[in-house]
Amino acid sequence: MNDFKPNSNKSKELAKKVLNGTVKKKGEISKLVDIFITKDIDSVKDYVVHDILIPEVKKIIEDIVVNSVGMILHGNDSVQRRKPSSDNSYRNYYDKKDRPQKNRSARCYEEATFNTRTEANEVIDRMDELIDRYGFVRMSEFNELAGITGNYTDTKYGWTDIRNANVIRTREGYYIIKLPRAMPINS
């Protein structure tokens, strides 16, 4: 059976705007850094582990085994060191196309600035209440709580868990909420 979101005044109060403060939109450079850095960290880690470390460890083990067998069969004088392989493997390039991409459908949220840490924490508390009640909180509800004008697509994205959300003080003395990436909400 479908669960419908209540339309009572009490449920609307939970999603009421928390403050009348200012909203500072995230600059284009900040958005680009967030998009590329978070995606690149995972891809760099995968590249280093799968394309560099594992093949090198395999080569080291192979050299140990081959040289040990050569020493046993031919004695110490005939051990020849192999030159590092210059073969380029293009297999990893083609294998990556088949791997699922992480956060492909994630969406960034507008960054709201708050005058006090208390205001920012109250937004997080209200979001937690909505998650407890409905199992998720929509990006549009975050926008409403923070006093941000959003898009029509903000109702399709949100969070089911904001345990990692934290309030950070900016250099200008304002406070911002760092939330995980908003994911598609299926409801």
TIMARZA-510626 format. One line per field, with one value per residue (C-alpha): chain; x, y, z; residue in three letters. Coordinates in nm, 4 decimals, always signed. Example, Ala and Ser with C-alpha at 12.3 -4.5 7.8 and 13.67 -1.06 7.14 Angstrom:
2
chain <- (A, A)
xx <- (+1.2300, +1.3670)
yy <- (-0.4500, -0.1060)
zz <- (+0.7800, +0.7140)
resn <- (ALA, SER)
// end
This chain:
187
chain <- (A, A, A, A, A, A, A, A, A, A, A, A, A, A, A, A, A, A, A, A, A, A, A, A, A, A, A, A, A, A, A, A, A, A, A, A, A, A, A, A, A, A, A, A, A, A, A, A, A, A, A, A, A, A, A, A, A, A, A, A, A, A, A, A, A, A, A, A, A, A, A, A, A, A, A, A, A, A, A, A, A, A, A, A, A, A, A, A, A, A, A, A, A, A, A, A, A, A, A, A, A, A, A, A, A, A, A, A, A, A, A, A, A, A, A, A, A, A, A, A, A, A, A, A, A, A, A, A, A, A, A, A, A, A, A, A, A, A, A, A, A, A, A, A, A, A, A, A, A, A, A, A, A, A, A, A, A, A, A, A, A, A, A, A, A, A, A, A, A, A, A, A, A, A, A, A, A, A, A, A, A, A, A, A, A, A, A)
xx <- (+0.0000, +0.1320, +0.2309, +0.1215, +0.2776, +0.0323, -0.1025, -0.1882, -0.0786, +0.1368, +0.3404, +0.3746, +0.5133, +0.8001, +0.9034, +0.8629, +1.1374, +1.3885, +1.5319, +1.5100, +1.8864, +2.0888, +2.1538, +2.4895, +2.4816, +2.7727, +3.0034, +3.0692, +3.4260, +3.3067, +3.0512, +3.3151, +3.5585, +3.2878, +3.1918, +3.5410, +3.7227, +3.4728, +3.4516, +3.8259, +3.9255, +3.7486, +3.8835, +4.2404, +4.2183, +4.0883, +4.3591, +4.6418, +4.5257, +4.4119, +4.6422, +4.9654, +4.9920, +4.8407, +5.0338, +5.3596, +5.3121, +5.2438, +5.5637, +5.7666, +5.6295, +5.6959, +6.0545, +6.1149, +5.9811, +6.1610, +6.4932, +6.4675, +6.4031, +6.6908, +6.9242, +6.8229, +6.8641, +7.1664, +7.3420, +7.4099, +7.6171, +7.3448, +7.0696, +6.9573, +6.7431, +6.4512, +6.4027, +6.0794, +5.8038, +5.7278, +5.4057, +5.1109, +4.7926, +4.4844, +4.2587, +4.1966, +4.0646, +3.7999, +3.7169, +3.6384, +3.3517, +3.1714, +3.2157, +2.9175, +2.9751, +2.9249, +2.7036, +2.6185, +2.2717, +2.3632, +2.2749, +2.4410, +2.2386, +2.2535, +2.4809, +2.2980, +2.4805, +2.3546, +2.4317, +2.4670, +2.5620, +2.2305, +2.0292, +2.2270, +2.1911, +1.8158, +1.7892, +1.9751, +1.7458, +1.4325, +1.5757, +1.6391, +1.2765, +1.1540, +1.3804, +1.2526, +0.8924, +0.9054, +1.2347, +1.3806, +1.3999, +1.3718, +1.6069, +1.3037, +1.2375, +1.6003, +1.5600, +1.2428, +1.4037, +1.7090, +1.5168, +1.6445, +1.4466, +1.4966, +1.4114, +1.1174, +1.3538, +1.4422, +1.1415, +1.3018, +1.6286, +1.7081, +1.8672, +1.7787, +2.0712, +2.2404, +2.4514, +2.7646, +2.6202, +2.8138, +2.8146, +3.1282, +3.2280, +3.3438, +3.6210, +3.3579, +3.2092, +2.8975, +2.8042, +2.7278, +2.5930, +2.8004, +2.5608, +2.6254, +2.5300, +2.1573, +2.0387, +1.7204, +1.4202, +1.1759, +0.8409)
yy <- (+0.0000, +0.3482, +0.5752, +0.9284, +1.2318, +1.3946, +1.7359, +1.8476, +2.1713, +1.9779, +1.8132, +2.1466, +2.3008, +2.0509, +2.1729, +2.5428, +2.7829, +2.8054, +3.1495, +3.4598, +3.4781, +3.5258, +3.2605, +3.2459, +3.0468, +2.8194, +2.9640, +2.7872, +2.7039, +2.5525, +2.3411, +2.2188, +2.1374, +1.9404, +1.7473, +1.6633, +1.6134, +1.3661, +1.1662, +1.1843, +1.0633, +0.7320, +0.6960, +0.7830, +0.5327, +0.2645, +0.3488, +0.3355, +0.0084, -0.1808, -0.0394, +0.0236, -0.1585, -0.4977, -0.5398, -0.4321, -0.6727, -0.9506, -0.8614, -0.8655, -1.2062, -1.3367, -1.2068, -1.3710, -1.7049, -1.6971, -1.5868, -1.8413, -2.1245, -1.9982, -1.9935, -2.3481, -2.4837, -2.2858, -2.1616, -1.8039, -1.7050, -1.7448, -1.5406, -1.2818, -0.9926, -0.9324, -0.5869, -0.4204, -0.4964, -0.2192, -0.3779, -0.1453, -0.3086, -0.1495, -0.4030, -0.1816, +0.0963, -0.1303, -0.2960, +0.0416, +0.0982, -0.2023, -0.0942, +0.0794, +0.4507, +0.5765, +0.8788, +0.9151, +1.0418, +1.2364, +1.6039, +1.8971, +2.1147, +2.4902, +2.5958, +2.8103, +3.0366, +3.0851, +3.3634, +3.1287, +2.7662, +2.7242, +2.8074, +2.5559, +2.2855, +2.3503, +2.2842, +1.9541, +1.8637, +1.9323, +1.7257, +1.4393, +1.4624, +1.4349, +1.1342, +0.9682, +1.0278, +0.9548, +0.7702, +1.0538, +1.4286, +1.5978, +1.8646, +2.0917, +2.0563, +2.1459, +2.4515, +2.5540, +2.5102, +2.7121, +2.9834, +2.8889, +2.9126, +2.5844, +2.4088, +2.1902, +1.8891, +1.9362, +1.7201, +1.4236, +1.4310, +1.4057, +1.2102, +0.9017, +0.9509, +1.2724, +1.1351, +1.2724, +1.6216, +1.8845, +2.2577, +2.4416, +2.7995, +2.9943, +3.2523, +3.5241, +3.4181, +3.2497, +2.8871, +2.6318, +2.2768, +2.0112, +1.7367, +1.4168, +1.4206, +1.4185, +1.1024, +1.0297, +0.9703, +0.7058, +0.7710)
zz <- (+0.0000, -0.0811, +0.2053, +0.1380, +0.2955, +0.5394, +0.4555, +0.8083, +0.9698, +1.2172, +0.9394, +0.7607, +1.0807, +1.0774, +0.7344, +0.8154, +0.7357, +1.0207, +0.9549, +0.7482, +0.7050, +0.3945, +0.1363, -0.0317, -0.3517, -0.4208, -0.6839, -1.0105, -0.9059, -0.5769, -0.7623, -1.0075, -0.7271, -0.5404, -0.8538, -0.9750, -0.6453, -0.4961, -0.8189, -0.8810, -0.5349, -0.5930, -0.9459, -0.8380, -0.5546, -0.7923, -1.0455, -0.7902, -0.6366, -0.9473, -1.2150, -1.0233, -0.6898, -0.7764, -1.1068, -0.9397, -0.6491, -0.9016, -1.0910, -0.7684, -0.6711, -1.0226, -1.0152, -0.6768, -0.7965, -1.1353, -0.9854, -0.7037, -0.9492, -1.1689, -0.8702, -0.7761, -1.1287, -1.2507, -0.9391, -0.8246, -1.1297, -1.3893, -1.2262, -1.4760, -1.3813, -1.6100, -1.7454, -1.6405, -1.8815, -2.1253, -2.2409, -2.2244, -2.1139, -2.2606, -2.0940, -1.7905, -2.0132, -2.1616, -1.8293, -1.6705, -1.9123, -1.7641, -1.4005, -1.2423, -1.1864, -0.8330, -0.7645, -1.1312, -1.0472, -0.7327, -0.7188, -0.5441, -0.3108, -0.2719, +0.0109, +0.2640, +0.5045, +0.8577, +1.1001, +1.3986, +1.4567, +1.6413, +1.3270, +1.1210, +1.3878, +1.4038, +1.0285, +1.0772, +1.3708, +1.1634, +0.8775, +1.1234, +1.2410, +0.8811, +0.8183, +1.1363, +1.0323, +0.6552, +0.6040, +0.3958, +0.3640, +0.0262, -0.1021, -0.1391, +0.2353, +0.3118, +0.0872, +0.2694, +0.6124, +0.5057, +0.3202, -0.0260, -0.3467, -0.5253, -0.8507, -0.9397, -0.9444, -0.5771, -0.4801, -0.6588, -0.4604, -0.0935, +0.1885, +0.3889, +0.6262, +0.7348, +1.0204, +0.8498, +0.8187, +1.0081, +1.0601, +0.9499, +1.0170, +0.7112, +0.6966, +0.6716, +1.0079, +0.8705, +0.9185, +0.6480, +0.6587, +0.4842, +0.3773, +0.1838, -0.1830, -0.2415, -0.4160, -0.6106, -0.3853, -0.5068, -0.3474)
resn <- (MET, ASN, ASP, PHE, LYS, PRO, ASN, SER, ASN, LYS, SER, LYS, GLU, LEU, ALA, LYS, LYS, VAL, LEU, ASN, GLY, THR, VAL, LYS, LYS, LYS, GLY, GLU, ILE, SER, LYS, LEU, VAL, ASP, ILE, PHE, ILE, THR, LYS, ASP, ILE, ASP, SER, VAL, LYS, ASP, TYR, VAL, VAL, HIS, ASP, ILE, LEU, ILE, PRO, GLU, VAL, LYS, LYS, ILE, ILE, GLU, ASP, ILE, VAL, VAL, ASN, SER, VAL, GLY, MET, ILE, LEU, HIS, GLY, ASN, ASP, SER, VAL, GLN, ARG, ARG, LYS, PRO, SER, SER, ASP, ASN, SER, TYR, ARG, ASN, TYR, TYR, ASP, LYS, LYS, ASP, ARG, PRO, GLN, LYS, ASN, ARG, SER, ALA, ARG, CYS, TYR, GLU, GLU, ALA, THR, PHE, ASN, THR, ARG, THR, GLU, ALA, ASN, GLU, VAL, ILE, ASP, ARG, MET, ASP, GLU, LEU, ILE, ASP, ARG, TYR, GLY, PHE, VAL, ARG, MET, SER, GLU, PHE, ASN, GLU, LEU, ALA, GLY, ILE, THR, GLY, ASN, TYR, THR, ASP, THR, LYS, TYR, GLY, TRP, THR, ASP, ILE, ARG, ASN, ALA, ASN, VAL, ILE, ARG, THR, ARG, GLU, GLY, TYR, TYR, ILE, ILE, LYS, LEU, PRO, ARG, ALA, MET, PRO, ILE, ASN, SER)
// end
